[in-house]
């Protein structure tokens, strides 16, 4: 009888462990899944239709876009612009002096998957205006890894919106620098819908492993 009571207590202990750690396991899995397919679409800093609003640095979608010369424009169905039906951002890398550094406000690391890009072609009147908004033919992205080192990707962009995909190695980034290139002057480009994923914190991965081990131990003890 005593052996039966000891065995029952032992089983109850493992069942309690099972009931305690199973929610942790599933919550960890849910959190990891919920971080996928996140998008910076600039709708949290949206501007009114038919507006091309000048500005400087931008905070959107949890990211800080640091422009070297504090120059940017947020456009929404602005006449003559490369419209995509929603708010997007125009960066002008004037003579290479206005690169944009993208990093997380909370300093978290992230992976980069894809981005929508097009030339910035504001169809204005005078020749001087047309020169001033001379569009970039390419956009260069330089990613910097948390542990050091960097990676680079150059996209040839056109006069219509397209989605451009990064490779498998754009993971564990601390920041990404964007530069319009290809022309001697303004190198303007439009950007929208930056697809990313946050890299889980180390405690999340360790908690997930611990939960899985405890659930497995509980199941073995119950048997």
N, C-alpha and C positions, 0 to 999 in steps of 0.2 A: 504494500500500500504506500509506504514511504517512497519507494522508487517511482511509483506511478505519480505521486505528488511532485517529486523533483522533476520528472520528465514533463509534467504538465506546466510547471513554472518555467522550465527551460523553453518549452514551445511558446508559452505566452510571451516571454521576453523577446524571442525572435519575431513573433507576430507584431509586437509593439514596434520593433525596429523597422519591420516591413512597412507598417502603416505610417511611420514617421518619415521615412526616407523616400517612399514612393512619390509623394507630392513634390518633394524637392527635385527628384529626377525629372518628372514631367514638366515642372516649371522651368527647369534649366533648358530642357529641350524646346519648350515653347518660346523662351526668351531668345535662344539661338536662332530659331526659325523666324521670329518676328523681326529680327534685324536685317533680313534679306530684302532685296529689291526696294531699298529706300531711294528717294529721288529729291534732289534740290530743284524745284520748279519755279522758284522766285515768286510764288503766289502769296507768300506771307509778307512780301514787300511790294505787292502789286500796285501798279499805277493805273490811272484812268484810261479808257480807250481814247485813241487819237492823240496820245501824249508821248513825247520823247523827253523824259525827265532827267536832267543832269544831276549828278551826284558825285560822291567820292567812294570811300570804302563801303562795303555792303556786308550785312550779317543776314544770312538766310539759311533755313534748314539746318541750323546748328553749326554752320560753317562761317568763318570770317574770310572775306575776300579783300585782301590788303592790296590796294593799287598804289604803285610807287609814287605817282604824281596826284593821287586823290582825284582821279578822273574816271567816270563811268556814266552810262546812260541806261535808264530802264525804259523800255518801249513797250507799247501795247497798241497794236493796230494803227501805228503811226503812218500817215500817208507818205508813200515813197520808200518806206523801210521794208526790210525782209520780214514780213509778218508771218507768225505761226498761230495766230488766234489767241494768244495769251501773253502775259508779261514775260519778257526775256531781257537779257542784259547785253549792252554793247560796250566792249572794251576797245580802246584805241591805243595801241602800243606805239605812240608817237616817236619815230626815229629810234625805236628800241628802248625808250626811256620810261615806259610805263608797264613793266611786267606786273602780273597779278599773282599773288601768293594765296593759295587756298589752304586753310587749316581748320581743325575743329576748335570751336570755342572752348570746349571742355578738355582740350588737349588729348583726346582719345585718338588712337590709331585707327586707320580705315583702309578699306580696299576700294579700288576704282574700277568700274566695269564699262561704262559707256557715257557718251555725251552727245547732245545735238548741237551742230555748228552750221554756220553759213557766213558768207561774206557780208560785211556791213556796207550796203549800197544805198545811201540816202540820195535820192535823185533830186538834187537841188539845182538852182538856176545858174549861177555864175560859174565860170571856169575855176575861180579861186575856191569856191565852195566844193566843187567836185574834187579838186586836188586835196582839200582838207580831209575829206572822208574817203580817201583812197583805200580800198579794201585790201586786207591781207589775202594772200593766195594759200597760205599755210598757217597752221597753229601748232606750236611746239609745246609739249607738256613734259616737264621734268619732275618726276616723283622722287622724294627723299624718304628713305626707310628709317624706321625708328632706331635701329641698331647701327646706322651709318650706311653710306653708299647711296647710289641713285640709279634711276632708270629713265629712259627718254623715249618719247613717241612723237612723230610729226605726222599730222593729218593734212592731206591736200583737200582744201575745201572749195566749194563752188558757189554759185549764185542762188541756190535753193537749199532749204533745210535738209540735212541728212544726219543719220545717227552713225557715230564712229565708235568702234569698240577697242578697248584696251586688251592687252594680252593677259595671260594667266599669272604673270609675275607682279602685277600691280597690287600687292597685298602688304599689309603692315606698314602703311605710309604714315609719316608725320605731317607732310605738307606736299603740295603740288604747285609748281610755278607754271603759269601760262604766258606765252608770248606770241603775238601775231608777227609773222615774218613773210618775206617774199617781195616786198616793195620798199623803195628807199624812204618813204615818208610816213604815212599815218598807220598803216597796217591794222585797220579796224575789222573786227569780227563780232558776230552775235553768238551768244551761248545760252543754252537752256537744258533742262532735264538731265542733270548730272546724276547718273546712277552709281550708288555706292553701297557699302556695307560696313558697319562698325566691326572692328575686331574685338571679340569678347575679352574681357579682362581675365588675367590669369586665375583669379579666385573663382570665376565662373567655371572654367575648365576643371579646376581641382575639386570644386563642389560636385560637379557632374560625375567625376570619376569616383569620388567617395560615396556618393549616393548609389551608383551602380554596384559597387562592391558590397555595400551594406544590404541592398536589396537581394543580391545573389546569396550572401551569407544567411539572410533571413529565410530565404526559400529553402536552402539546404538544411538549415536547422529545423524548419517546420516538417520537412520530410523525415 
